[in-house]
Amino acid sequence: MHCADLTNPNLEEVARGRVIVAMSGGVDSSVVAAKLQQEGMDVVGISMRLYSTPHKTPGKSCCSPDDLIDARSVASAFGFPFYVANYQKEFQEHIVNYFTEEYRKGRTPSPCVVCNDQLKFGPLLERMRALDGKFLATGHYARIVDIDGRKALLRGVDRHKDQSYFLFGLKRDVLPYIQFPLGEYTKEQVRELALELGVPTATKRESQDLCFVAGGDYADFVEARLNPEEIIKGNFVLGSTGEVLGEHDGIHRFTVGQRRGLGIAYHEPLYVKEIQPTTGNVIVDVREALGVQRFEVDNVNWQRWETPPDEFEAEVQVRYRHKPVPGRIITRGCAPDEAIVELYAPERGVTPGQAAVFYDGDEVLGGGWMR
């Protein structure tokens, strides 16, 4: 099928009217804006200015200052209104400070999830309503579909680009006002459609780095924002024996599962198994010792239910790039926003500070933060 002839079933039932498109400056959101305009929608583009420090590798991070120029060029090319909303203060408070504090405490942050959950969708939906928009559209590779009279969040068709993991925090009541027009597309089809529509960013390189640490080392970024007394130094300790293998310069430089950059010699490859902020110890062990089967999650957001069952089976994804693994979610006896996860086999990717997202096939059931 010719790429330009593909249609998104989510949009066929939407009455023609004004749509607010969140534009990052990349090819995906640019295609969304151009495609919706071609379908007869009254498009208004909005970009969020999140920080002002230029990055060192143009085109390789998302949401950078240079990307605002690209977004504006797309709006100019297609002749629709475009606005930039300044959220630099909020980005510093909600994302950069959170990122720094999580590493300081020996946890591994997931800033893209938090940015979607706490910073982007809320303000953009408010601006959509202020501008009399019918819905907010973004370039995420995910789907929102009707199931049994409710809106459900699903994986994107392109499993290599699926971004539903980052979106588990969306509240159920906002799903009717959000559209993901690229959810039925593959990345290759989006590139083809960008060329056919004449989108100026059609050949722009893919986003890779964190926007505020692009081209740099996250540990140096964090350390520059910590006071000397906030840097927790300590020892590398072998988990299986308790043997001290060496010293380190701060727990903020490590994450669970890390192998490279430890700077300690051993007859087998060692990985970070645990980080202890109270002692400063970084527990290391061989790969086989990293598996975890049971853990707790908090700040859970449920997608399928207002109140989930006491327990249910699900596929659990513990990192964005990890394959989901089967397990059981237990809510009985837990607070409404907490749950216990029991995996059917040990998983090495369980990392405090990261999100665990629960799936039934392609449908997002909910998710929370591992602790």
C-alpha positions in Angstrom: 0.0 0.0 0.0 1.3 3.4 -0.9 2.3 5.3 2.3 0.4 8.5 1.6 -2.8 6.4 1.2 -2.6 5.0 4.8 -5.3 6.3 7.1 -5.5 6.3 10.9 -8.8 4.9 12.0 -8.7 7.0 15.2 -9.0 10.2 13.1 -11.8 9.0 10.7 -14.5 9.7 13.4 -13.1 13.0 14.5 -15.1 15.9 13.1 -13.1 18.4 11.1 -12.0 21.3 13.4 -9.0 22.7 15.1 -6.2 20.5 16.3 -3.2 21.5 18.4 0.0 19.7 17.3 2.9 19.4 19.8 5.9 20.0 17.6 9.4 18.9 18.7 11.1 19.9 15.5 11.6 16.3 14.4 10.3 14.5 11.4 7.5 12.7 13.4 5.6 15.6 14.8 6.2 17.5 11.5 4.5 14.8 9.6 1.6 14.8 12.0 1.0 18.5 11.4 1.3 18.3 7.7 -0.8 15.1 7.5 -3.7 16.5 9.6 -3.7 19.8 7.6 -3.9 17.7 4.4 -6.9 15.9 5.9 -8.7 19.2 6.4 -7.9 20.0 10.0 -7.3 23.5 11.2 -3.8 23.0 12.5 -2.0 25.1 15.2 1.5 24.1 16.1 3.0 24.6 19.6 6.6 23.9 20.7 7.8 24.0 24.3 11.0 25.9 25.1 12.4 23.8 27.8 16.0 24.9 28.2 18.4 27.4 26.7 21.9 25.8 26.8 23.0 24.9 23.2 24.1 21.3 22.8 27.3 20.2 21.2 25.9 17.7 18.7 23.1 19.4 16.7 20.4 17.1 15.5 21.1 14.3 17.9 19.0 15.3 20.9 15.3 15.9 21.3 13.6 19.2 22.3 16.8 21.3 21.8 16.7 25.0 21.1 17.7 24.3 17.5 14.6 22.1 17.1 12.4 25.1 17.7 13.8 26.6 14.5 13.0 23.4 12.6 9.4 23.3 13.9 8.9 27.0 12.9 10.2 26.2 9.4 7.6 23.4 9.0 4.8 25.7 10.2 6.0 28.4 7.7 6.2 25.9 4.9 2.6 24.7 5.4 1.2 28.1 6.4 -0.3 27.2 9.8 0.0 29.3 13.1 2.9 28.4 15.3 3.6 29.3 18.9 6.5 28.7 21.4 5.5 28.3 25.0 8.3 29.0 27.6 8.6 26.3 30.2 12.3 26.6 31.1 11.6 27.2 34.8 9.3 24.3 35.1 11.7 22.0 33.1 14.5 22.9 35.6 12.2 22.3 38.6 10.5 19.1 37.4 13.1 17.4 35.2 16.7 18.6 35.7 16.4 18.8 39.5 14.6 15.4 39.6 17.3 13.9 37.4 20.1 15.2 39.6 18.4 14.2 42.9 17.6 10.6 41.7 21.2 10.0 40.9 22.3 11.6 44.1 20.1 9.1 46.0 21.5 6.1 44.1 18.5 5.7 41.8 18.3 5.7 38.0 15.9 8.4 36.7 13.7 8.1 33.7 13.3 11.8 32.7 11.4 11.2 29.4 8.6 9.5 31.3 8.4 12.2 33.9 8.6 14.9 31.3 5.5 13.5 29.5 3.7 12.9 32.8 4.4 16.1 34.7 5.4 18.7 32.2 4.2 18.2 28.6 0.7 16.8 28.3 -0.9 18.8 31.1 0.1 22.3 29.9 -0.4 21.4 26.3 -4.0 20.1 27.0 -4.7 23.4 28.8 -3.5 25.4 25.8 -5.5 23.1 23.5 -8.7 24.1 25.4 -7.7 27.8 25.5 -7.3 27.7 21.7 -10.6 25.9 21.2 -8.9 22.8 19.9 -10.8 19.5 19.5 -7.8 17.4 20.4 -4.0 17.4 21.0 -1.9 15.4 18.5 1.7 14.4 19.0 4.2 12.3 17.0 4.4 9.5 19.5 4.4 5.9 18.2 1.5 4.7 20.3 -2.3 4.2 19.8 -5.5 5.2 21.5 -8.4 3.1 20.5 -12.0 2.3 21.7 -12.3 -0.9 23.7 -15.7 -1.8 25.4 -16.8 1.8 25.4 -13.6 3.2 26.9 -10.3 4.7 25.5 -7.4 2.4 25.8 -3.6 3.1 25.3 -1.9 0.6 23.1 1.6 0.0 21.7 2.4 1.5 18.3 2.4 -0.9 15.3 6.2 -0.3 14.9 7.5 -2.3 17.8 11.0 -0.9 17.3 9.7 2.6 17.8 6.8 2.0 20.2 6.7 4.7 22.9 3.8 3.5 25.0 6.2 2.8 27.8 6.8 6.5 28.2 3.1 7.3 28.2 1.8 5.0 31.0 1.3 8.0 33.3 -1.4 9.6 31.1 -4.6 9.7 33.1 -7.6 7.8 31.7 -9.8 10.9 31.5 -7.5 12.8 29.1 -7.2 10.0 26.5 -10.3 11.1 24.6 -8.6 14.4 23.9 -5.3 13.0 22.6 -4.5 11.5 19.2 -1.3 9.7 18.1 -1.7 9.8 14.2 1.6 7.8 13.7 0.5 4.8 15.9 -0.4 2.7 12.8 2.8 3.6 10.9 6.3 2.3 10.8 9.2 4.7 10.9 10.0 3.9 7.3 6.5 4.8 6.2 6.7 8.1 8.1 9.9 9.0 6.3 8.3 8.2 3.0 5.3 10.3 3.8 7.5 13.2 4.9 9.1 13.2 1.5 5.8 13.0 -0.3 4.3 15.9 1.7 7.5 18.0 1.3 8.2 18.3 5.0 11.4 20.3 5.5 12.6 18.0 8.3 12.1 14.8 6.2 15.7 13.7 6.3 16.5 15.0 9.8 18.5 12.6 11.9 16.9 10.7 14.7 16.9 12.0 18.3 19.2 10.1 20.5 20.5 11.9 23.6 18.8 13.5 26.5 18.2 17.1 25.5 19.9 18.6 28.5 22.9 16.2 28.5 23.4 15.9 24.8 27.0 15.2 23.8 28.1 15.0 27.4 28.5 12.6 30.4 25.5 12.4 32.6 27.7 11.8 35.7 29.6 15.0 35.1 26.4 16.8 34.5 25.0 15.6 37.8 28.2 16.2 39.7 28.4 19.8 38.5 25.0 20.4 40.2 25.8 18.8 43.5 27.4 20.4 46.5 30.6 18.6 47.7 28.8 17.3 50.8 26.1 15.8 48.6 28.5 13.5 46.8 28.3 10.1 48.5 31.6 8.2 48.1 32.2 4.7 49.3 33.4 1.2 48.4 32.8 -1.4 45.7 31.7 -4.5 47.6 31.4 -8.0 46.1 27.9 -9.1 46.8 28.6 -12.8 47.1 31.4 -12.5 49.7 31.3 -9.0 51.1 34.9 -8.4 49.9 35.9 -4.8 49.4 37.3 -4.5 45.9 38.1 -0.8 45.8 36.8 2.7 46.3 34.6 5.0 44.1 34.1 8.7 43.8 30.3 8.9 44.2 27.2 6.7 43.8 25.8 9.2 41.3 28.2 7.7 38.8 26.6 4.3 38.7 23.3 2.5 37.9 22.1 -1.0 38.5 23.2 -3.3 35.7 26.2 -1.2 34.7 29.4 -3.0 33.7 31.6 -0.5 31.9 33.5 2.3 33.8 33.7 0.6 37.2 37.5 0.7 37.3 38.0 -2.4 39.3 39.8 -5.6 38.4 38.3 -9.1 38.8 38.7 -12.4 37.2 35.1 -12.2 35.9 33.1 -9.3 34.5 31.3 -7.5 37.3 28.0 -5.6 37.2 26.4 -3.1 39.6 23.8 -5.1 41.6 22.7 -2.6 44.2 23.5 1.0 45.3 23.4 1.8 49.0 23.1 5.6 49.6 23.2 5.2 53.4 26.6 3.4 53.4 28.0 4.6 50.1 28.6 1.0 49.0 28.1 0.0 45.4 27.4 -3.8 45.4 28.8 -5.6 42.4 28.5 -9.2 41.3 28.6 -11.5 38.4 25.9 -11.4 35.7 24.1 -14.4 37.0 23.5 -12.8 40.4 21.6 -9.8 39.1 18.2 -11.4 38.7 15.2 -10.1 40.6 11.8 -11.8 40.8 9.8 -9.7 43.3 9.7 -6.0 43.8 7.4 -3.1 44.7 6.1 -0.2 42.6 4.6 3.1 43.8 2.9 6.1 42.2 1.0 3.6 40.0 -1.3 4.9 37.3 -4.0 2.4 36.2 -5.1 2.6 32.6 -7.6 -0.2 32.2 -9.4 0.2 35.5 -10.4 2.8 38.0 -9.7 0.1 40.7 -7.6 -2.9 39.5 -8.3 -6.5 40.5 -6.6 -7.9 43.6 -4.2 -9.7 41.3 -3.8 -10.3 37.6 -1.3 -11.6 35.1 0.5 -9.3 32.8 3.6 -8.8 30.7 6.0 -6.5 32.6 8.4 -4.2 30.9 11.1 -2.8 33.2 13.1 -0.7 30.8 12.2 1.0 27.6 14.3 -1.3 25.4 13.7 -4.4 27.4 11.5 -7.3 26.2 8.4 -7.7 28.4 8.4 -10.7 30.7 5.4 -12.5 32.2 4.5 -12.1 35.8 1.8 -11.4 38.3 0.7 -8.0 39.7 -0.7 -8.1 43.3 -2.7 -5.1 44.6 -4.4 -6.9 47.5 -3.4 -5.2 50.8 -1.6 -2.4 48.9 -2.4 1.3 48.9 -4.3 2.4 45.7 -1.2 3.6 44.0 1.1 0.7 45.0 1.5 -2.9 43.9 3.8 -5.9 44.2 5.2 -7.4 41.1 6.2 -11.1 41.0 7.9 -12.2 37.8 7.9 -15.8 36.8 11.6 -15.8 36.2 14.5 -13.6 37.4 15.0 -10.4 35.4 18.2 -8.4 35.4 16.8 -5.1 34.4 15.0 -4.3 37.7 16.3 -0.9 38.7 15.0 1.5 41.4 13.9 4.7 39.8 12.9 3.2 36.5 9.3 2.5 35.5 7.6 -0.9 35.3 4.8 -0.9 32.8 2.1 -3.7 32.7 0.7 -4.9 29.3 -2.0 -7.3 28.1 -0.8 -7.9 24.6 -0.5 -4.4 23.1 -2.7 -2.7 25.7 -1.2 -0.8 28.6 -2.8 -1.8 31.8 -0.9 0.6 34.0 2.5 1.1 35.4 4.5 2.4 38.4 8.0 3.3 39.7 10.3 0.5 41.0 11.6 1.1 44.5 
